[in-house]
Amino acid sequence: MERLEDVVIVGAGPIGLACAISARRRALDPLVIDQGSICHSIVRYPIGMTFFTTPERLEIGGHPFACSGQKPTREEALMYYRGVVRAEGLRVRTYTRLVTASRMEEHIACGIETRLGSEKIWCRRLILATGYYDNPNPIGVEGEDQPHVSHYFDEAHRSCGQRVVVIGAKNSAVEAALELYRAGAHVTLISRHTAFRPTVKYWLVPDIRNRIAAGEIDARFGVEVVRIGRTGVTVRGADGESEEIPCDRVYALTGFRPDFELFEEIGITLDPESRAPAIDAASLETNVPGVFMAGSITHGRRISEVFIENGRFDGEKIFADVVNPPLTAYSIKLSS
């Protein structure tokens, strides 16, 4: 038995869930899969993190988002979104990864992997809402894959009393460096850029600059990481001189990117420079019939242009053409 679904949505983040709700409003019964947990990207946010935006701009499906402060925390967001899944009765299969997909006559064949093995699902519409948070930008140096190196910042408390190197010069690196310092870590901030990026939040800039000026946080700008060892990070400056910075932990906060390789394997045309997909602006359908994209991945490398606040409405574009839909999804036997 191979199942046929009306709609398969890849990504159980806020935008993927919002797309599922748009489908449900039209009497479809979408299957949502995610290679991690529900809202896996938010799970990866630092523990106790507070969102920059207010709760009403994170709402999906018309479900009110109540929180204890003016802006919600990571934990409140996770509670909200899993509550929406429960209230809407969405079918979500977590820890299920899309490996490949291809158009086969009138249907799309999706190869997926779970902890139990491989499966094939057929669908009429495939919506990719995978985001980018599962694909860190690698530095590409020896030692990057060691256990004490992470592309995700968890919480500062774990590094109290340790020597920590933070690689990066954007918001995540600056915030991590400041939190680590205040938790009692000995922090060195490293960047290949000669200054902080202009997108760093304005209230963080004087704080981090003052900490560096006071010698409370060390910094190395305009240097290249050439190796990560068990006890130190080796950097090379513009003058060609190398330096090893002692460390116990490394946070390589160098940003993230969509899974361009998967998109190309599916057959989606990507712009050579921006990596933006070929999609219809009105329906968000790609050049592969029946395959749609939602959220940040619709903008290629310009992922910072789409957030939950504006991406949550993409499902309404994708399902705008649905008229007289079937009442339920169903399963049929397909020949191999």
N, C-alpha and C positions, 0 to 999 in steps of 0.2 A: 504494500500500500504506500503510495506517495500522495501527500496531501496537496490539494489545490486551495489556495487562499485568494480572496478578492484583493487583499492589501497586506503587504509585509512592510513594516517600518523598521529600519535598522538604526538603532539609537534610542535608548530609553531616558534621555535627558529631557529637560523642560520642553524643548522644541519638538522632539520626537513624540513626547506625550501629548503636546498640543495638537500635533498632526493627527494622532490617534483619536482625539476627542472630536476634531473636525470630521473625521470619517464616521464616528459613531453618531454624530448629529444627523448624518445622512443615511442612517440605518445600515451601515457597513460594520463589520466586526473585524477590525484589523488585528494582525498578530505583530506584536512589538518584540524585537529581540535586541539584546545588548551583550557585548562580550564581557561586561562587568555587571555591577549591581544597578539598581534603579538610580538614575542621576549619578553615575559613576564619576563623572568629572567633578561634581560638587563634593563627593566623598574624598577626592584627592586634594581638595582645598585645605589650607592649614586649619587645624583644630581650633575652634572658637572664632574663626574669621567672621567679620561683619561685612555684609554686602555694601557696595558703594551706592546702590539704588534703593528706592523705597519699595515696600512690599506690593503695592498695587500694580507696579510695573513688572512684577514677576508672576502675576496671576495668570492662570490658564483655565479655559473652560468656564469662566465666570465664577469660579470658586474663590471666595474671599480668603485673603492671606493675612491672618492676624499674627502679630508678633509683639514681644514685650517692650521693644524700644521703637525708635523712629525708623530704624533700618534692621532687617532681619539678620540673624547669624546663620552660619553654615548649618548648624544643627536644626534650627527652625525651618530652614528651607528643605532639608531632607525630610523632616516630619510632614511638611506641607505637601510635597510632591508624592510621597508614598500614600498620603491620605487621599489625594486626587485619584491615584490609581485605584484605590479601594472603592471610593465613592462612584467612580465611573464604571467599575467592573472591567477594566482594561485587561486584555490578555497579554501578559508580559513574560517572556522567557529570558531570564538573566543567565549570564555566563554562557552565552550562545553567540558564536562569532560567524559573521558572514565571510566566507572564504572566496567565493566567486559567484558571479551571476552572468547569465547570457540570455539574449532573446532567442526563443525557439518558436517560430511561427507566431501563434497568437498569445503565447504565454512566456513568462520569464522563469527560467530555471535557476534556483538559488542553492548553492552548496553551503551548508553550515556545519560547524563543529561544536560539539558539546563535550562535557567531561566523559560522556559515555561513547563518543565516537562521531562519525560523520552521518549526515542526513541530506536529503534533497527535498526542497519545498518548491512548488510551482505557484506562481501568483500572476494576477492580472496587472497589478501596479506594485512597483517597488519604490519605496521612498527612502532615500539616504539622508539621515539626520545624524551623522556620526560625529560632528564636531571635529575637534583637533587635539583634545587634551590627552589622548592616548598615544600621541606621536611626538615625543620630545625632539627638538633639534639637536642632533649629536654634535659634540665638539670634534670627534674624530681623532682622538689621541689614545695612545696606549694607557691602559689602566682605568678607562672610563666605566668599565663594566664591573668594577669591584664593589663589594657589599657596602663599603663606607661612602660610596658615591651615589647621590640621588638627584634626579631631575625634578623632584617634587619636594617642596618644603612641608614638613609635617607640623612640628611644634618646637618651640625654642627650649623648653624645659629639658629635653633629652640631651642637650649639648652643654648644660651647665658645667663650667670648669674645664671644658674641652677647647682645643684649638680648631677653629672652623674656618674653612675657606668658602666664600660665596662667589660664584662666577656669574657675572652679568651686571648690567647697569640700568635695567628698567625697573618698573614698580615692584615686581615680585622680589628681585634681588635686594633692592633698597629696604623694603619692608622686612625681609628676612634678616638682613644684617642688623637692623635696629632692634628687632625682637630678640635676636640671639645675644646681642650686647647687653640688653637689659635683663636677660635671664642668666647672665654670668659667664657667657662664653667669650673666648678671646678670638675676635673676628678679623679676618682679612678679606677685603672686597677686591676682586680682580675683574678687569674689563679690557677688552681689546680696543674699546673706544677711548678717546682722550678726555671725555667728560660724560656726565650723566645724560641719558637720553632726554630729549625735550618733552616726552610724554609722561615723565615722572610727575606724580601728583604734587601740586605746588606746595602743600604743607609739609611734605616729606623732605623737600630739597634743603631748607635751612637746617633741619634737624640732622640729616646725614652729614652735611658739610661741617656743622659745628662739632659733631662727634669725631670726624676725621681731623679737623683742626686742633682739637684738644688731645689727640693721640689716643682716644678711647677706641676707635676703630681704625685699623690700618687699611691702606688702599694702594692699589697698583693699577694705574690707568695706562692705556696704550701699550699693553703687553699681550703676548700670545701664549696660551697654555700649550706646552709641548709634550708634557707627560704628567700622569697622576700616579704617584707611587703609594705605597702602603703608609708612609709617614710624612709625605710631603708632595706639594704640587710644584713642578718646574715650569717657570715662565721665561720668555725671552723678550727683551725690549727692542725698541726700534734700532738701538745701537748694536744689536746682535749679542749683547751680554745676557747670560742666563742667571737665574736665581732660583733656589729651592725654598719654598715657603712651607715650614712645618705645619702639619695639620693632623687631626684625628678624624674629622668628618669633612666631606665636600658636598656642597649643594651647587650643582651646575644648572642654574636657572636661566637657561639660554632660549627659552621660548618653545613653541610647539607649531605643528603644521598638520594639515589634513593628510589623509592617506591617499596621496595622488596615485600611487602604484595600483591600488585597488580600483580606483575610478577608471584608469586607463585600461586595466584588464577587463572591466565590464564593457568597455568600448566608448566611454565618454570622451569627447574631444576636449582637450585642455589647451589653453593659450600657452605658447612656448615660454613667454616671459612671465606673465602674471599667474599662470596656472589656473586661471578662472575657467570654469566649465562652460561648454556651449549649452545654454539653457534658454527657454522661452521666458521672457521677463514676466509675462502675465500668468502662465500656468506652472512655471518652474520645471517643466518637462525638459529633459536633456535631449541630445541628438539620438539617443537610444529610445525608441518608442516604449512607453510604459514605465520608464525609469525617471524618477523625479529627485530633486535635491532640495533640502531645506536648511535654513540656518546659515552659519558662518561659512560653510564649505561652498556656498554659491558664489563667493567672492575670491576664490583661489587663495593666494598668499595674503590678501588684504583681510585677514580674519578679524581684525579689530574693528571692522565697520559694521559687524552684525553681532548683536547681543541677544539675551533672552527678551529684552524689552521690545525689540522690533522683529526678531525672528519668530516669536510665538504666533504670529498671524500667517505664517507661510502655509499652514494647512488649509486655510480658507481659499488660497489661490489654487492649491493642488486639487482640491475636491470641488471647486466651483462648478464644474461641468457635470457633476453627478446628478442624474435625473432618474426617478423611479428605480432606485437601487434595490437589489435583493434584500430580503429581511435578515438573512444570516449568511455567514461564510459556511463552506461545506467541504467535504473531502470526497475525492473520487479516485478510482484506481486508474493509474496511468501506465502505459507500456513503457518499458525501459528503452 
